Every structure is written in C-alpha cells, then in structure tokens.
C-alpha cells in the first residue's frame, strides 16, 4: 500500500544513496529520485570561524581529564540505550589494558546517562571519561569537538557525525547499514572515517586504535570539514531540494 502511494508522486527527494536504491528496488523510476542529503544550520564553508585556538583546546582538556595528553574520543547526541554507548566505555577499558589509554568525552543527556555514569565508575574510568551533559551553545560545542580526535558511534549515527565532521573530526561507526541513518554515507572509509565489523567481537576496540593511528593529520581534518560542507550544509541542501522539485536532481 505504501509503495502504491509513493508511485503517485512525480518526483522523490531522499536523504541518501541507500534510500534511492531502496526506492528503485520498490519499482520507482530512478530518473524521478533525487538525493538531497540532510543539513545542519551550523555548517559553513570550512568552519574556520569555529576552530578553537590551541591554547583553549589545551585548557579545556586539562580541565576535564587528569591525563589530557591521551587521545579524545567523542560522542555527541542523546544518551539512549539504542546507541549502545556502553560499548564505547568497555572499549576504553580494554584499550587501557592494552596500554593504549584514551579519554572519552560524552556530550548529551538522556535515559542512559545514569547507567553510563555508573558503568564508567565500575570500570575505573572516572579520570578518563567526562560527561558534559546537554549543550546547545555552538561555541562550547565547537570547543569540545575541536578538542577531539575521533567521533565514535558504536551502533548508528545520524546528524551527530556530520556535526563532528564539520569540525574536522573523523568518524568511526558500525557497518550494520540496515540500522544506520542516512548520514553515515558521509563516512568515506580511509578518508573521513571507518566502519567496523559489527558482527566481530572486539572489532570496535581494534578499529579505534587503527583510526587514531591513521587520522592524526591536518589533511584528514580538512577533508572532513569539506565533506560536511559539500554534502550537509544548508546551502547545498537547499540547492538539491530546488533541483529535485524541478526534476533536475539525481
């Protein structure tokens, strides 16, 4: 029934290539489907005006972590059970055991906040995990993301990963694409991030280590910012929507 209603439309706007492929599999003419992507209002060309000075980054890290020299893994978004953030804390504990300690910065609030805080204490990670809570001040978010080395989403990721990319932070997330949001398509393996094998135990730990080794360079951060702007800025979103309404989008 849903497919029948869809076929009444003259043009389709979808948020990703996967969405387009699903429509094609439902029998919709690909010439009528335009990929418009999503958008974040805070994304601007290069996000240069949001890049925090190095001295501010150093001060921030020192204010929330007892060992600020370690790489910072960040999550921003709602703290929900479905996001499986406990996997990130367990991975941090395992990396410490392997003598590869990391700091974890969690920005956001939600139903899982209390259980995550308890787990961090149980794992002995209080000095290495900072719960920043909900934040809607873009200048503060910009400082926290600019202070981070890698955004990790153990289960799925949406606009949160675009927010991270816009500040030059590469993304690591699951390869379970049936559960992913459309924005995962901004992750270009080996360039703006990686996908880890969600079926393999311990894969997240290995992928965090590999990502930190590979992505600690200015070139990666520049490409992340460029990808976020070209694919998910309001300007590009508007252009694609207009083209879709005029039947020009692909």
C-alpha positions as CSV (number, residue, x, y, z in Angstrom):
1,X,0.0,0.0,0.0
2,X,2.8,2.4,0.9
3,X,4.6,1.7,-2.4
4,X,1.4,2.5,-4.3
5,X,1.1,5.9,-2.7
6,X,4.8,6.6,-3.4
7,X,4.3,5.9,-7.0
8,X,1.7,8.7,-7.2
9,X,4.5,11.3,-6.8
10,X,6.2,12.8,-9.8
11,X,9.5,13.4,-8.0
12,X,11.2,11.9,-4.9
13,X,13.7,13.5,-2.6
14,X,15.7,11.1,-0.4
15,X,18.4,11.6,2.2
16,X,21.0,9.1,0.8
17,X,22.1,6.8,-1.9
18,X,20.8,3.8,0.1
19,X,17.4,5.4,0.3
20,X,17.5,5.8,-3.5
21,X,18.4,2.2,-4.0
22,X,15.6,1.0,-1.8
23,X,13.1,3.1,-3.9
24,X,14.5,1.6,-7.1
25,X,14.0,-1.9,-5.7
26,X,10.4,-0.9,-5.0
27,X,9.9,-0.2,-8.7
28,X,10.3,3.6,-8.7
29,X,12.0,5.1,-11.8
30,X,15.5,6.2,-10.8
31,X,15.1,9.3,-13.0
32,X,12.5,10.5,-10.6
33,X,14.6,10.2,-7.5
34,X,17.0,12.9,-6.2
35,X,19.4,12.5,-3.3
36,X,19.2,15.8,-1.4
37,X,21.0,14.7,1.9
38,X,20.2,16.3,5.3
39,X,21.7,19.5,6.7
40,X,22.9,21.3,9.8
41,X,22.5,25.1,10.1
42,X,25.8,25.4,11.9
43,X,27.9,24.1,9.0
44,X,29.6,26.8,7.0
45,X,32.4,26.7,4.4
46,X,35.5,25.3,6.2
47,X,34.0,26.1,9.7
48,X,37.2,28.2,10.1
49,X,35.4,30.6,12.4
50,X,34.6,27.7,14.8
51,X,38.1,26.2,15.0
52,X,39.1,26.8,18.6
53,X,42.7,28.1,19.3
54,X,45.2,25.5,20.5
55,X,45.6,27.2,23.9
56,X,41.8,27.0,24.5
57,X,41.9,23.3,23.5
58,X,44.7,22.5,25.9
59,X,43.0,24.4,28.8
60,X,39.7,22.5,28.1
61,X,41.4,19.1,28.1
62,X,43.3,19.8,31.3
63,X,40.0,21.0,32.9
64,X,38.1,17.7,32.3
65,X,40.8,15.0,32.1
66,X,43.5,14.1,34.6
67,X,45.7,12.9,31.7
68,X,44.9,15.3,28.9
69,X,47.7,14.1,26.7
70,X,45.7,11.0,25.7
71,X,43.6,11.0,22.5
72,X,40.0,12.1,23.0
73,X,37.1,10.0,21.7
74,X,33.9,12.0,21.5
75,X,30.2,11.2,21.3
76,X,27.5,14.0,20.8
77,X,23.8,13.2,20.9
78,X,21.1,11.8,23.0
79,X,22.2,9.1,25.5
80,X,19.8,6.3,24.6
81,X,20.1,2.6,25.1
82,X,19.8,2.0,21.3
83,X,23.1,3.9,20.8
84,X,25.0,1.3,22.8
85,X,27.4,3.8,24.3
86,X,28.4,1.2,27.0
87,X,30.4,-0.4,24.2
88,X,32.5,2.7,24.0
89,X,33.3,2.6,27.7
90,X,34.1,-1.1,27.6
91,X,36.4,-0.4,24.7
92,X,38.1,2.4,26.6
93,X,38.8,-0.1,29.4
94,X,40.2,-2.7,27.0
95,X,42.4,-0.1,25.3
96,X,43.8,0.9,28.7
97,X,44.6,-2.8,29.4
98,X,46.5,-2.8,26.1
99,X,48.5,0.2,27.2
100,X,46.7,2.4,24.7
101,X,44.7,4.7,27.0
102,X,42.1,7.1,25.7
103,X,39.9,9.8,27.1
104,X,36.1,9.7,26.4
105,X,34.0,12.9,26.1
106,X,30.3,12.3,26.1
107,X,28.1,15.3,25.1
108,X,24.4,15.0,25.6
109,X,21.8,13.7,28.0
110,X,19.1,11.0,28.0
111,X,17.7,7.9,29.6
112,X,21.0,6.0,29.7
113,X,23.0,8.8,31.4
114,X,22.8,7.3,34.9
115,X,23.7,3.8,33.8
116,X,26.6,5.0,31.7
117,X,28.0,7.1,34.6
118,X,27.7,4.0,36.9
119,X,29.5,1.9,34.3
120,X,32.3,4.4,34.0
121,X,32.8,4.3,37.7
122,X,32.6,0.5,37.8
123,X,35.3,0.2,35.1
124,X,37.5,2.6,36.9
125,X,37.3,5.2,34.2
126,X,36.3,8.3,36.2
127,X,39.5,10.1,35.4
128,X,39.2,9.3,31.7
129,X,35.5,9.9,31.0
130,X,33.8,13.3,31.1
131,X,30.0,13.6,30.9
132,X,29.4,17.1,29.6
133,X,25.7,16.9,29.6
134,X,23.3,18.5,27.2
135,X,24.8,21.6,25.4
136,X,23.2,23.9,22.9
137,X,25.8,26.6,22.8
138,X,27.6,26.2,19.5
139,X,30.8,27.9,20.7
140,X,31.1,25.5,23.6
141,X,30.2,22.5,21.3
142,X,32.8,23.8,18.8
143,X,35.5,23.8,21.5
144,X,34.7,20.3,22.7
145,X,34.6,18.8,19.2
146,X,37.7,20.7,18.2
147,X,39.4,19.1,21.2
148,X,38.5,15.6,20.0
149,X,40.5,13.2,17.8
150,X,37.7,10.7,16.8
151,X,33.9,10.5,16.9
152,X,32.7,7.0,17.7
153,X,29.1,5.8,17.3
154,X,29.0,2.1,18.3
155,X,25.6,1.4,16.9
156,X,24.3,4.1,14.5
157,X,24.9,7.7,13.6
158,X,22.9,10.5,12.1
159,X,23.5,14.2,12.1
160,X,25.8,13.8,15.1
161,X,28.5,12.5,12.9
162,X,28.0,15.4,10.5
163,X,28.4,17.8,13.4
164,X,31.7,16.1,14.3
165,X,33.0,16.1,10.6
166,X,32.2,19.8,10.3
167,X,34.9,20.4,13.0
168,X,37.4,18.1,11.2
169,X,36.8,15.1,13.5
170,X,36.8,11.7,11.6
171,X,34.0,9.2,12.3
172,X,34.0,5.5,13.3
173,X,30.7,3.7,13.3
174,X,29.1,0.3,12.7
175,X,28.8,-1.4,9.3
176,X,25.3,-2.6,10.1
177,X,23.7,-0.4,7.4
178,X,20.2,-1.7,7.9
179,X,20.3,0.1,11.3
180,X,22.2,3.1,10.2
181,X,20.8,6.6,9.5
182,X,21.3,8.1,6.0
183,X,24.1,10.4,7.2
184,X,26.5,7.5,7.6
185,X,27.2,8.0,3.9
186,X,29.5,10.9,4.8
187,X,31.9,8.3,6.2
188,X,34.4,7.7,3.3
189,X,36.4,4.6,4.5
190,X,40.0,5.5,5.0
191,X,39.4,9.2,4.3
192,X,36.8,10.7,6.7
193,X,36.5,7.6,8.9
194,X,35.9,3.9,9.1
195,X,33.2,1.3,9.5
196,X,33.9,-1.5,12.0
197,X,32.5,-5.1,11.6
198,X,29.5,-5.2,14.0
199,X,29.5,-9.0,13.9
200,X,33.0,-9.4,15.2
201,X,33.7,-9.3,18.9
202,X,36.4,-6.8,19.8
203,X,36.3,-5.1,16.3
204,X,35.4,-1.8,17.8
205,X,38.5,-1.8,20.0
206,X,40.8,-2.6,17.1
207,X,39.1,0.0,14.9
208,X,39.5,2.8,17.5
209,X,43.2,2.0,17.7
210,X,43.6,1.8,13.9
211,X,41.6,5.1,13.4
212,X,43.6,7.0,15.9
213,X,46.9,5.8,14.2
214,X,45.7,6.8,10.7
215,X,43.7,10.0,11.1
216,X,46.1,12.2,13.2
217,X,46.8,14.7,10.5
218,X,45.7,18.0,9.1
219,X,44.8,16.6,5.7
220,X,42.2,14.4,7.2
221,X,40.6,17.2,9.3
222,X,40.4,19.4,6.2
223,X,38.7,16.7,4.2
224,X,36.2,16.0,7.0
225,X,35.2,19.7,7.0
226,X,35.0,19.8,3.2
227,X,32.8,16.7,3.1
228,X,30.4,18.1,5.8
229,X,30.0,21.3,3.9
230,X,29.7,19.9,0.4
231,X,27.2,17.2,1.5
232,X,25.3,18.6,4.5
233,X,25.3,22.4,4.6
234,X,22.0,24.3,4.4
235,X,23.1,25.9,1.2
236,X,23.8,22.6,-0.6
237,X,20.6,21.1,0.9
238,X,18.5,23.9,-0.5
239,X,20.1,23.7,-3.9
240,X,19.4,19.9,-4.1
241,X,15.8,20.4,-3.0
242,X,15.2,23.0,-5.6
243,X,16.7,20.8,-8.3
244,X,14.6,17.9,-7.1
245,X,11.4,20.0,-7.3
246,X,12.3,21.0,-10.9
247,X,13.1,17.4,-11.8
248,X,16.8,18.1,-12.2
249,X,18.2,16.1,-9.2
250,X,19.9,12.7,-9.5
